[in-house]
Amino acid sequence: MRIFVAILAIMIAVVFVGSAMAVPPGKQAQFAGGPMGKVTFDGKIHADKGLKCNDCHTKIFQMKREAKPKVADHKSDKFCFACHNGSKAFATDGNCAKCHKK
């Protein structure tokens, strides 16, 4: 019985740690954006478009802040650009100010 309770407690802790690290609707995460200015991820904007956390995590992003896209990645299917390619969501070409804020 003790083993069952211990396993259950660990599972609950893992669920809460994972959700504490996520950016839920209404919250924002900011990332260094180099000379173009910081990039702000807004969970509400994405949720308003009908997206759920699992649509990107863990398919495109791991459940941690590891994303460090480079300029060359803007033309790839990595990171944000898997969707922001002009067909699924707005393209990055000519839209720098939509993400980068000085």
Buried (B, 14 or more C-beta within 10 A) or exposed (E): EEEEEEEEEEEEEEEEEEEEEEBEBEEEBEBEBEEEBEBBBBBEEBBEEEBEBEEBBEEBBEEEEEBEBEEEBBEEEBBBBBBBBEEEBBBBEEEEEEBBEE
